[in-house]
Amino acid sequence: MAQLIKQKHKYFIFFLTGLILGLLIGVSGLTAIISYRIDLYYQRIITLETEIDDKTTRLAKLEERLDEAEEEPKYILKDIHIHLNSEEDDIDTMTLTKHIKEKYTNFIGRDILSIDLEIISEIIDQRIFRLDNKSYQLETDKVFMSDILTIWVNVSLLNDNE
């Protein structure tokens, strides 16, 4: 009889151990799936906030320019596109793009003929930009301007203090 009670305890402990181990593995897997989805949502939110900021700034500058418009038609700068040559993750790339665009928002709504391309390229050329604990050096590669200003920028990581 004593052996049956000991065997029952062994089976109960074995069952309880399996139940706890299964519960821990299940919770760990569910946490990994949920954290991946949260990262995707976070990245999407940053993308949408950046787009909203860009469009709001662009709209305000264009409305301001239309209020000042003369009768003669002029070519005005309507938008800015930044292309980064970078090996960083998407969130850092979006943040860099947002801050670079902020440097050029004053040119939106201005006459294209009054904008000097040399000045455009020199604004961020050889600049050092700090994001979190990383430093990036920006180098202007190409600049193209029509009603849309397009800038190609090479980004290189200077140091990583993590």
TORKOL-4160 file (C-alpha; in steps of 0.2 Angstrom, whole numbers, padded with zeros to 4 digits, m for minus):
162
<pt num="1" X="0000" Y="0000" Z="0000"/>
<pt num="2" X="0014" Y="0012" Z="0004"/>
<pt num="3" X="0022" Y="0009" Z="m0013"/>
<pt num="4" X="0005" Y="0013" Z="m0022"/>
<pt num="5" X="0005" Y="0030" Z="m0012"/>
<pt num="6" X="0023" Y="0033" Z="m0017"/>
<pt num="7" X="0019" Y="0029" Z="m0035"/>
<pt num="8" X="0004" Y="0041" Z="m0035"/>
<pt num="9" X="0015" Y="0055" Z="m0029"/>
<pt num="10" X="0028" Y="0051" Z="m0042"/>
<pt num="11" X="0014" Y="0052" Z="m0056"/>
<pt num="12" X="0006" Y="0068" Z="m0048"/>
<pt num="13" X="0023" Y="0076" Z="m0047"/>
<pt num="14" X="0027" Y="0071" Z="m0065"/>
<pt num="15" X="0010" Y="0077" Z="m0071"/>
<pt num="16" X="0012" Y="0094" Z="m0062"/>
<pt num="17" X="0030" Y="0096" Z="m0069"/>
<pt num="18" X="0024" Y="0093" Z="m0086"/>
<pt num="19" X="0009" Y="0105" Z="m0084"/>
<pt num="20" X="0020" Y="0119" Z="m0077"/>
<pt num="21" X="0033" Y="0116" Z="m0091"/>
<pt num="22" X="0020" Y="0117" Z="m0104"/>
<pt num="23" X="0012" Y="0133" Z="m0097"/>
<pt num="24" X="0029" Y="0141" Z="m0097"/>
<pt num="25" X="0033" Y="0136" Z="m0115"/>
<pt num="26" X="0016" Y="0142" Z="m0120"/>
<pt num="27" X="0017" Y="0159" Z="m0112"/>
<pt num="28" X="0035" Y="0161" Z="m0119"/>
<pt num="29" X="0029" Y="0158" Z="m0136"/>
<pt num="30" X="0014" Y="0169" Z="m0135"/>
<pt num="31" X="0025" Y="0183" Z="m0128"/>
<pt num="32" X="0037" Y="0181" Z="m0143"/>
<pt num="33" X="0023" Y="0182" Z="m0155"/>
<pt num="34" X="0014" Y="0197" Z="m0147"/>
<pt num="35" X="0031" Y="0207" Z="m0145"/>
<pt num="36" X="0034" Y="0204" Z="m0164"/>
<pt num="37" X="0017" Y="0211" Z="m0168"/>
<pt num="38" X="0020" Y="0226" Z="m0156"/>
<pt num="39" X="0036" Y="0230" Z="m0165"/>
<pt num="40" X="0027" Y="0230" Z="m0182"/>
<pt num="41" X="0014" Y="0241" Z="m0175"/>
<pt num="42" X="0027" Y="0253" Z="m0168"/>
<pt num="43" X="0036" Y="0254" Z="m0184"/>
<pt num="44" X="0020" Y="0257" Z="m0194"/>
<pt num="45" X="0015" Y="0271" Z="m0181"/>
<pt num="46" X="0032" Y="0280" Z="m0184"/>
<pt num="47" X="0030" Y="0279" Z="m0202"/>
<pt num="48" X="0012" Y="0286" Z="m0202"/>
<pt num="49" X="0017" Y="0300" Z="m0190"/>
<pt num="50" X="0032" Y="0305" Z="m0201"/>
<pt num="51" X="0020" Y="0305" Z="m0216"/>
<pt num="52" X="0007" Y="0316" Z="m0207"/>
<pt num="53" X="0021" Y="0328" Z="m0201"/>
<pt num="54" X="0028" Y="0330" Z="m0219"/>
<pt num="55" X="0011" Y="0332" Z="m0227"/>
<pt num="56" X="0006" Y="0345" Z="m0214"/>
<pt num="57" X="0022" Y="0355" Z="m0216"/>
<pt num="58" X="0020" Y="0354" Z="m0235"/>
<pt num="59" X="0002" Y="0360" Z="m0235"/>
<pt num="60" X="0005" Y="0374" Z="m0223"/>
<pt num="61" X="0020" Y="0380" Z="m0234"/>
<pt num="62" X="0010" Y="0378" Z="m0250"/>
<pt num="63" X="m0005" Y="0387" Z="m0243"/>
<pt num="64" X="0006" Y="0401" Z="m0237"/>
<pt num="65" X="0014" Y="0403" Z="m0254"/>
<pt num="66" X="m0003" Y="0403" Z="m0263"/>
<pt num="67" X="m0009" Y="0417" Z="m0252"/>
<pt num="68" X="0007" Y="0427" Z="m0258"/>
<pt num="69" X="0005" Y="0421" Z="m0276"/>
<pt num="70" X="0006" Y="0434" Z="m0289"/>
<pt num="71" X="m0002" Y="0434" Z="m0306"/>
<pt num="72" X="0013" Y="0427" Z="m0315"/>
<pt num="73" X="0015" Y="0408" Z="m0314"/>
<pt num="74" X="0031" Y="0402" Z="m0305"/>
<pt num="75" X="0038" Y="0385" Z="m0302"/>
<pt num="76" X="0037" Y="0382" Z="m0284"/>
<pt num="77" X="0045" Y="0368" Z="m0274"/>
<pt num="78" X="0031" Y="0356" Z="m0268"/>
<pt num="79" X="0039" Y="0341" Z="m0260"/>
<pt num="80" X="0055" Y="0334" Z="m0253"/>
<pt num="81" X="0061" Y="0316" Z="m0255"/>
<pt num="82" X="0076" Y="0309" Z="m0246"/>
<pt num="83" X="0084" Y="0293" Z="m0251"/>
<pt num="84" X="0096" Y="0286" Z="m0238"/>
<pt num="85" X="0110" Y="0274" Z="m0242"/>
<pt num="86" X="0111" Y="0266" Z="m0225"/>
<pt num="87" X="0113" Y="0249" Z="m0217"/>
<pt num="88" X="0103" Y="0254" Z="m0201"/>
<pt num="89" X="0086" Y="0247" Z="m0196"/>
<pt num="90" X="0070" Y="0254" Z="m0202"/>
<pt num="91" X="0066" Y="0264" Z="m0187"/>
<pt num="92" X="0083" Y="0273" Z="m0187"/>
<pt num="93" X="0082" Y="0276" Z="m0206"/>
<pt num="94" X="0064" Y="0284" Z="m0204"/>
<pt num="95" X="0070" Y="0295" Z="m0189"/>
<pt num="96" X="0085" Y="0301" Z="m0200"/>
<pt num="97" X="0074" Y="0304" Z="m0215"/>
<pt num="98" X="0062" Y="0314" Z="m0204"/>
<pt num="99" X="0076" Y="0325" Z="m0196"/>
<pt num="100" X="0084" Y="0328" Z="m0213"/>
<pt num="101" X="0068" Y="0333" Z="m0221"/>
<pt num="102" X="0066" Y="0346" Z="m0206"/>
<pt num="103" X="0081" Y="0354" Z="m0212"/>
<pt num="104" X="0074" Y="0358" Z="m0229"/>
<pt num="105" X="0056" Y="0362" Z="m0225"/>
<pt num="106" X="0060" Y="0381" Z="m0226"/>
<pt num="107" X="0062" Y="0378" Z="m0245"/>
<pt num="108" X="0045" Y="0371" Z="m0248"/>
<pt num="109" X="0034" Y="0384" Z="m0257"/>
<pt num="110" X="0049" Y="0394" Z="m0263"/>
<pt num="111" X="0052" Y="0398" Z="m0282"/>
<pt num="112" X="0064" Y="0385" Z="m0289"/>
<pt num="113" X="0074" Y="0397" Z="m0298"/>
<pt num="114" X="0078" Y="0406" Z="m0282"/>
<pt num="115" X="0085" Y="0391" Z="m0273"/>
<pt num="116" X="0104" Y="0387" Z="m0275"/>
<pt num="117" X="0108" Y="0369" Z="m0277"/>
<pt num="118" X="0125" Y="0371" Z="m0269"/>
<pt num="119" X="0117" Y="0378" Z="m0253"/>
<pt num="120" X="0105" Y="0363" Z="m0253"/>
<pt num="121" X="0119" Y="0350" Z="m0254"/>
<pt num="122" X="0129" Y="0359" Z="m0241"/>
<pt num="123" X="0115" Y="0359" Z="m0228"/>
<pt num="124" X="0118" Y="0341" Z="m0222"/>
<pt num="125" X="0134" Y="0337" Z="m0231"/>
<pt num="126" X="0147" Y="0331" Z="m0218"/>
<pt num="127" X="0135" Y="0333" Z="m0204"/>
<pt num="128" X="0136" Y="0322" Z="m0189"/>
<pt num="129" X="0119" Y="0317" Z="m0182"/>
<pt num="130" X="0116" Y="0308" Z="m0165"/>
<pt num="131" X="0102" Y="0296" Z="m0163"/>
<pt num="132" X="0100" Y="0287" Z="m0146"/>
<pt num="133" X="0118" Y="0282" Z="m0142"/>
<pt num="134" X="0124" Y="0281" Z="m0160"/>
<pt num="135" X="0133" Y="0294" Z="m0171"/>
<pt num="136" X="0130" Y="0295" Z="m0190"/>
<pt num="137" X="0139" Y="0305" Z="m0203"/>
<pt num="138" X="0129" Y="0311" Z="m0217"/>
<pt num="139" X="0136" Y="0314" Z="m0234"/>
<pt num="140" X="0126" Y="0321" Z="m0249"/>
<pt num="141" X="0128" Y="0310" Z="m0264"/>
<pt num="142" X="0116" Y="0318" Z="m0277"/>
<pt num="143" X="0104" Y="0332" Z="m0278"/>
<pt num="144" X="0090" Y="0334" Z="m0291"/>
<pt num="145" X="0077" Y="0348" Z="m0291"/>
<pt num="146" X="0061" Y="0350" Z="m0301"/>
<pt num="147" X="0045" Y="0354" Z="m0292"/>
<pt num="148" X="0051" Y="0340" Z="m0280"/>
<pt num="149" X="0068" Y="0341" Z="m0272"/>
<pt num="150" X="0076" Y="0324" Z="m0272"/>
<pt num="151" X="0092" Y="0321" Z="m0261"/>
<pt num="152" X="0102" Y="0305" Z="m0260"/>
<pt num="153" X="0112" Y="0304" Z="m0244"/>
<pt num="154" X="0125" Y="0291" Z="m0239"/>
<pt num="155" X="0125" Y="0287" Z="m0220"/>
<pt num="156" X="0139" Y="0280" Z="m0211"/>
<pt num="157" X="0140" Y="0274" Z="m0193"/>
<pt num="158" X="0154" Y="0283" Z="m0183"/>
<pt num="159" X="0153" Y="0275" Z="m0166"/>
<pt num="160" X="0142" Y="0264" Z="m0156"/>
<pt num="161" X="0142" Y="0267" Z="m0137"/>
<pt num="162" X="0131" Y="0253" Z="m0132"/>
